[in-house]
Amino acid sequence: YGDMNEDEVLNVMDILAIVNCALTPGCFYCLGDMNGDSIINISDIIIIANVVLGDNLTRGKETSEASIMYGNGLCRYEADGTIAGIELHVDGYFDIKRNNLPDGWEIHVNESMILMYSLDGSHLEDKLLFEYAGDFNIESVIIADWQQSDIFVELEIIPDEYVLSHAYPNPFNPTTNIDFGLPADAQVIIQIYNINGRLLSTLINGYKHAGNYSLSWNANKYSSGLYFVKMTVATGNDKTAIQYSAIRKLLLLK
């Protein structure tokens, strides 16, 4: 298995042949089916790359959970381990303007699939995978590491505008949840004020990547009454260049 050109040697040519098979609709069984599941995909590509690279491969940390965030022209990932390859099944019209993959990683794109993988064993250096124009939907995703782990993957859509959602529950006692979304990387400050405008707590003050976030505020040490959560967003290095600001009411009832 894996000797796609049947020259009795496993090398990069066999990896590329399996990639071609994975990108071809209807290719369900061949010598590239390294894990014997009758489907050619990123898992098979990474398995044969593992064999070809052998002792030269630094496998990194095993992965159990990962997520893909996309929208507003960006596609990012998060994972609790080292990623070796990603296969996105997509629907829509798009054009990848810039990929952010390191040297040693390959990307292949057709109308229904985006395939990214490490050809030389190198690791991803940035959470941003690529930037694109157009609009597409990710129907399913497969992520592989070097240990052939079963990886749970979540999909998340990056919002197309800044948003501070209403807290929930509200009224609350003593903890409430606050959700917010960023269409682009930005400096974010989220603070709690009382009815007199006094600053009580700073929940976030730092740089955040585009995406959706959730945090909580525990008001156990405060008395019942009306409070406010304020979100301020600045872009670029100038923290005074306010891009977005919003305030939501919080009602603590004890």
C-alpha positions as a printed Julia matrix, in Angstrom:
254×3 Matrix{Float64}:
   0.0    0.0    0.0
   1.11   3.51  -0.87
   3.28   2.5   -3.84
   1.07   4.38  -6.29
   3.43   4.14  -9.26
   4.4    0.54  -8.38
   8.14   1.19  -8.55
   8.65  -0.64  -5.21
   9.79   2.6   -3.53
   7.74   4.9   -1.29
   8.62   8.54  -1.87
   7.2   12.01  -2.54
   5.9   10.92  -5.95
   3.59   8.45  -4.23
   2.36  11.15  -1.84
   1.5   13.44  -4.75
  -0.28  10.59  -6.53
  -2.47   9.98  -3.47
  -3.21  13.72  -3.33
  -4.37  13.59  -6.93
  -6.6   10.65  -6.09
  -8.09  12.46  -3.07
  -8.97  15.42  -5.28
 -10.62  13.21  -7.88
 -14.34  12.48  -7.35
 -15.18   8.79  -7.31
 -11.71   7.6   -6.3
 -12.71   5.34  -3.42
 -10.19   2.53  -3.52
  -6.64   2.15  -4.72
  -3.16   1.47  -3.38
  -3.37   4.84  -1.63
  -5.99   3.61   0.84
  -3.45   3.47   3.65
  -5.92   3.0    6.53
  -8.18   0.54   4.71
 -11.42   2.53   5.02
 -12.12   2.47   1.24
 -11.9    6.28   1.04
  -8.91   8.31  -0.12
  -8.49  11.47   1.95
  -6.08  13.56   4.01
  -5.65  10.73   6.52
  -4.1    8.5    3.84
  -1.85  11.34   2.65
  -0.49  11.92   6.16
   0.02   8.2    6.82
   2.21   7.74   3.75
   4.04  11.01   4.45
   4.73   9.61   7.92
   6.28   6.5    6.34
   8.3    8.43   3.75
   9.7   10.92   6.27
  10.44   8.25   8.88
  13.04   9.23  11.46
  13.32  12.73   9.99
   9.82  13.57  11.25
   9.1   15.5   14.44
   5.52  14.48  15.13
   4.69  17.03  17.79
   1.8   16.84  20.23
  -1.14  14.49  19.64
  -4.39  16.28  18.74
  -7.84  15.48  20.14
  -9.85  18.65  19.37
  -9.67  21.27  16.64
 -11.81  23.97  15.08
 -11.97  25.75  11.75
 -13.16  29.38  11.72
 -14.05  30.94   8.38
 -15.87  33.94   6.94
 -15.25  37.58   6.07
 -12.39  36.54   3.79
 -10.45  34.59   6.44
  -9.93  30.94   7.31
  -8.24  30.1   10.62
  -7.76  27.06  12.81
  -7.29  26.21  16.48
  -6.11  22.86  17.85
  -4.86  21.35  21.08
  -2.01  19.59  19.29
   0.14  19.53  16.15
  -1.74  19.46  12.83
  -0.33  17.59   9.82
  -3.1   18.08   7.25
  -6.55  19.59   6.68
  -9.22  18.63   4.15
 -12.14  21.03   3.62
 -15.19  20.02   1.58
 -16.69  23.27   0.33
 -19.54  24.65  -1.71
 -19.66  28.1   -3.29
 -17.61  30.53  -5.34
 -14.27  31.7   -4.01
 -10.72  32.58  -4.93
  -7.83  32.1   -2.5
  -5.9   35.35  -2.57
  -3.09  34.44  -0.19
  -2.22  31.3    1.71
  -0.4   31.67   4.99
   1.09  28.19   5.07
   4.78  27.77   5.88
   7.38  26.46   3.46
   7.02  22.71   3.25
   3.21  22.82   3.22
   1.19  22.27   0.06
  -2.28  23.53  -0.83
  -4.51  22.14  -3.6
  -7.88  23.61  -4.52
 -10.7   22.56  -6.79
 -14.39  23.51  -6.92
 -15.34  21.25  -4.01
 -12.21  20.73  -1.91
  -9.34  22.59  -0.27
  -6.48  20.28   0.7
  -3.58  21.44   2.88
  -0.81  19.21   4.22
   2.81  19.09   5.33
   5.03  17.5    2.69
   8.24  17.72   4.69
   7.02  17.33   8.29
   7.07  21.06   9.09
   4.48  22.45  11.5
   2.0   25.28  11.03
   3.43  28.56  12.3
   0.29  30.73  12.27
  -3.4   30.2   13.05
  -4.39  31.95   9.81
  -4.52  29.38   7.0
  -5.52  31.56   4.05
  -7.37  34.67   2.89
 -10.0   34.49   0.16
 -12.46  36.5   -1.91
 -15.99  35.36  -2.62
 -18.33  33.25  -0.55
 -18.28  29.57   0.33
 -19.63  27.18   2.9
 -17.61  24.39   4.51
 -19.81  21.31   4.43
 -17.38  19.0    6.25
 -13.78  18.89   7.41
 -11.17  16.24   8.18
  -8.07  17.1   10.2
  -5.13  14.73  10.62
  -2.14  14.69  12.94
   1.0   12.56  12.75
  -0.34  10.03  15.3
  -3.49   9.04  13.33
  -5.66  10.36  16.17
  -9.44  10.57  16.13
  -9.9   14.36  16.11
 -13.16  16.09  17.0
 -13.58  19.11  14.73
 -15.93  22.08  15.12
 -16.83  24.63  12.44
 -17.38  28.29  13.3
 -18.38  31.18  11.03
 -16.47  34.44  11.55
 -18.95  37.34  11.77
 -18.98  40.0    9.07
 -19.34  42.84  11.59
 -18.44  43.7   15.18
 -21.09  42.63  17.66
 -21.68  42.68  21.4
 -24.65  40.43  22.14
 -27.08  40.92  25.0
 -25.97  39.09  28.11
 -27.68  35.87  29.2
 -29.24  35.19  31.55
 -30.38  38.74  32.19
 -31.6   39.41  34.9
 -28.98  37.16  36.51
 -27.61  35.99  39.88
 -24.66  35.99  40.27
 -23.12  35.01  36.89
 -24.02  36.11  33.38
 -22.53  35.26  29.97
 -21.35  37.82  27.43
 -20.8   36.93  23.77
 -19.01  39.1   21.22
 -17.75  38.74  17.66
 -14.92  40.25  15.62
 -14.78  40.3   11.8
 -11.05  41.13  11.93
  -8.13  40.98  14.34
  -8.34  43.86  16.78
  -7.56  45.33  20.19
 -10.56  44.63  22.44
 -11.55  46.07  25.81
 -14.6   44.76  27.67
 -15.4   46.4   30.99
 -18.14  46.44  33.62
 -19.5   49.72  35.03
 -22.03  50.53  37.72
 -24.95  52.91  37.29
 -22.77  55.85  38.37
 -20.25  55.17  35.63
 -17.6   53.74  37.94
 -15.37  51.08  36.43
 -15.76  47.83  38.39
 -13.95  45.21  36.33
 -11.99  44.78  33.11
 -12.85  41.4   31.6
 -10.66  41.71  28.49
  -7.96  44.15  27.47
  -5.84  42.78  24.65
  -5.41  41.64  21.07
  -7.93  39.13  19.75
  -8.16  37.3   16.44
 -11.27  37.46  14.25
 -13.97  35.09  15.5
 -16.66  34.54  18.1
 -15.96  34.66  21.82
 -17.81  34.07  25.07
 -16.92  35.12  28.6
 -18.69  35.39  31.95
 -18.94  37.92  34.76
 -19.44  36.83  38.35
 -21.13  39.63  40.31
 -21.29  37.74  43.58
 -19.59  40.54  45.54
 -21.89  43.26  44.19
 -25.38  44.24  45.32
 -28.57  44.01  43.27
 -28.97  46.72  40.69
 -28.32  47.92  37.17
 -24.87  47.51  35.61
 -23.39  48.01  32.16
 -20.96  46.06  29.99
 -19.01  48.15  27.48
 -17.06  46.82  24.5
 -14.5   48.99  22.71
 -12.59  47.86  19.62
  -9.54  49.54  18.11
  -7.72  48.37  14.99
  -4.06  48.68  14.12
  -1.37  49.91  16.48
  -3.26  53.07  17.4
  -5.45  52.03  20.33
  -7.21  55.41  20.22
  -8.58  54.73  16.72
 -11.95  53.35  17.86
 -13.54  51.06  15.3
 -16.55  49.97  17.35
 -18.14  50.71  20.72
 -21.27  49.26  22.31
 -22.94  49.12  25.73
 -25.43  46.57  27.08
 -27.46  46.66  30.29
 -27.06  44.03  33.02
 -29.6   43.54  35.79
 -28.39  41.75  38.93
 -31.2   40.44  41.14
 -30.33  38.75  44.42
